Amino acid sequence: MAEKDIKKTPAATQTVQPSADKYTIQELENASTKVFGVPRECAVAAFKGCKKTEMTVAEAKQIIDRFMKKEVK
């Protein structure tokens, strides 16, 4: 039998990004001054209508930023 020259191709490389750490709402509220630069009370109010129990810092920042930019009536 003749030997075949078999080239091994690298497996499809998938870049798997590590998932961001999730924190409880209470942890995010307690760290709001250091992490988001807003008083704890603002974070509590921002998360009040949120149905999630855990989220990433980026998700929490979006919620808090939206809340802080709302017009006061």
Backbone bond lengths (Angstrom), bond angles and torsions (degrees), N, CA, C in turn:
res aa  C-N    CA-C-N  psi(-1)  N-CA   C-N-CA  omega(-1)  CA-C   N-CA-C  phi
1 M - - - 1.444 - - 1.522 109.08 -
2 A 1.264 114.29 139.88 1.464 119.67 177.82 1.521 108.40 -84.22
3 E 1.309 114.19 137.80 1.463 117.83 178.73 1.514 109.79 -78.25
4 K 1.273 115.32 136.12 1.462 120.13 177.56 1.514 108.50 -95.46
5 D 1.310 114.37 138.55 1.464 119.67 177.43 1.529 107.29 -84.20
6 I 1.295 115.48 100.17 1.462 120.49 -178.03 1.517 108.57 -98.16
7 K 1.309 113.90 121.42 1.461 118.81 177.99 1.520 108.05 -94.41
8 K 1.265 113.86 131.15 1.462 118.26 177.40 1.519 108.31 -87.85
9 T 1.286 114.90 125.07 1.459 119.09 176.68 1.516 107.83 -97.40
10 P 1.302 115.83 140.53 1.466 117.23 179.65 1.522 110.35 -63.61
11 A 1.287 114.39 143.37 1.459 119.80 178.63 1.518 108.93 -61.09
12 A 1.278 115.05 152.73 1.462 119.17 179.85 1.519 108.84 -55.77
13 T 1.288 114.51 120.84 1.465 118.33 -177.96 1.513 109.01 -84.98
14 Q 1.266 114.71 122.82 1.451 120.84 177.60 1.506 107.35 -110.13
15 T 1.302 114.37 126.21 1.456 117.57 177.72 1.518 107.50 -87.26
16 V 1.273 114.76 109.63 1.454 120.81 179.34 1.514 107.38 -98.99
17 Q 1.306 114.46 113.87 1.453 118.43 178.87 1.520 108.41 -82.01
18 P 1.306 116.05 136.36 1.459 117.60 177.99 1.524 109.31 -64.23
19 S 1.299 115.45 136.44 1.455 118.45 -179.40 1.520 109.39 -68.88
20 A 1.306 114.31 143.63 1.457 119.77 -179.77 1.526 108.88 -68.60
21 D 1.302 115.68 148.10 1.460 120.28 179.55 1.517 109.74 -66.70
22 K 1.321 115.08 141.60 1.463 120.38 177.07 1.519 108.52 -106.39
23 Y 1.318 114.76 143.44 1.456 121.74 -179.33 1.520 108.78 -125.73
24 T 1.329 115.87 153.89 1.456 119.61 177.24 1.523 109.02 -72.58
25 I 1.310 115.28 160.06 1.466 120.63 179.02 1.525 109.72 -58.76
26 Q 1.316 116.90 -41.33 1.463 120.50 -178.57 1.531 111.26 -63.46
27 E 1.324 117.72 -40.64 1.466 120.75 177.77 1.528 110.73 -62.77
28 L 1.330 116.05 -41.85 1.463 120.34 179.58 1.526 111.22 -66.79
29 E 1.328 116.40 -39.57 1.472 120.11 177.69 1.523 110.59 -63.49
30 N 1.318 117.16 -43.85 1.464 120.81 -178.42 1.527 112.42 -66.25
31 A 1.319 117.47 -30.05 1.466 121.13 -178.42 1.528 112.50 -99.65
32 S 1.314 117.49 9.79 1.467 120.74 -172.90 1.524 113.84 -60.75
33 T 1.314 118.10 -35.53 1.464 120.31 -179.22 1.523 110.57 -65.62
34 K 1.318 116.96 -45.59 1.465 120.64 -178.53 1.527 112.24 -74.87
35 V 1.319 117.00 -42.61 1.459 120.95 -172.43 1.528 112.65 -82.75
36 F 1.338 116.90 -43.84 1.461 120.79 -173.88 1.526 113.86 -108.92
37 G 1.317 117.21 -13.35 1.457 120.45 179.60 1.516 113.72 74.81
38 V 1.322 116.98 25.39 1.466 121.28 177.59 1.523 108.73 -126.15
39 P 1.330 116.92 151.97 1.468 119.30 177.63 1.533 110.89 -62.42
40 R 1.312 115.62 154.45 1.467 121.73 -179.09 1.527 111.11 -56.00
41 E 1.332 116.64 -38.70 1.464 121.25 -178.12 1.529 111.28 -60.29
42 C 1.326 116.86 -36.78 1.469 120.82 179.04 1.526 110.49 -67.74
43 A 1.315 116.42 -40.49 1.464 120.23 178.46 1.525 110.44 -65.81
44 V 1.322 117.06 -40.98 1.469 120.94 178.60 1.523 109.48 -60.20
45 A 1.326 116.84 -45.93 1.463 121.21 -179.80 1.531 111.01 -65.46
46 A 1.319 117.13 -39.06 1.466 121.00 -179.40 1.524 111.46 -65.21
47 F 1.317 117.25 -37.68 1.463 121.48 -177.90 1.529 112.96 -87.08
48 K 1.319 117.88 -3.55 1.460 121.46 -173.83 1.531 112.58 -56.39
49 G 1.299 118.90 -44.84 1.457 121.33 -178.18 1.516 113.83 -90.10
50 C 1.307 116.67 2.42 1.463 121.70 -176.43 1.528 110.10 -76.86
51 K 1.321 115.42 134.94 1.461 119.57 -178.70 1.518 113.05 -92.55
52 K 1.331 116.95 -7.47 1.461 120.40 -179.99 1.522 110.13 -80.25
53 T 1.324 115.72 149.85 1.463 120.00 175.57 1.521 110.74 -103.51
54 E 1.339 116.47 -20.38 1.463 122.30 178.04 1.518 108.49 -138.50
55 M 1.330 116.38 148.19 1.460 120.65 175.92 1.513 110.39 -160.45
56 T 1.314 115.34 166.15 1.456 120.51 178.16 1.527 109.19 -80.95
57 V 1.312 115.89 167.31 1.460 120.70 178.68 1.528 109.57 -63.51
58 A 1.322 117.26 -38.61 1.469 120.95 -179.38 1.528 111.03 -63.86
59 E 1.327 117.18 -42.38 1.463 120.85 178.17 1.524 110.35 -64.19
60 A 1.316 116.35 -43.82 1.461 120.72 -179.88 1.522 110.64 -63.47
61 K 1.323 116.87 -40.09 1.463 120.90 179.73 1.523 110.55 -61.86
62 Q 1.318 117.75 -40.93 1.465 121.09 177.97 1.522 110.94 -61.48
63 I 1.314 116.92 -44.67 1.466 121.39 -179.02 1.521 110.17 -64.07
64 I 1.324 116.67 -45.43 1.465 120.76 -179.13 1.525 110.65 -66.36
65 D 1.328 117.81 -42.59 1.467 120.75 178.94 1.525 111.31 -61.13
66 R 1.335 116.63 -44.40 1.469 120.34 177.63 1.523 110.63 -60.41
67 F 1.323 116.52 -43.34 1.462 120.87 -179.29 1.524 111.03 -64.00
68 M 1.322 116.57 -43.49 1.464 120.38 -176.74 1.532 112.25 -69.42
69 K 1.321 117.87 -22.60 1.465 121.16 -179.55 1.525 113.13 -91.77
70 K 1.332 117.09 -4.55 1.461 119.98 179.10 1.517 110.33 -65.49
71 E 1.317 114.13 145.95 1.458 119.93 178.08 1.527 109.28 -75.66
72 V 1.316 115.37 136.25 1.459 120.78 178.59 1.518 107.95 -84.61
73 K 1.316 115.82 128.71 1.471 119.75 -179.09 1.496 110.76 -106.65
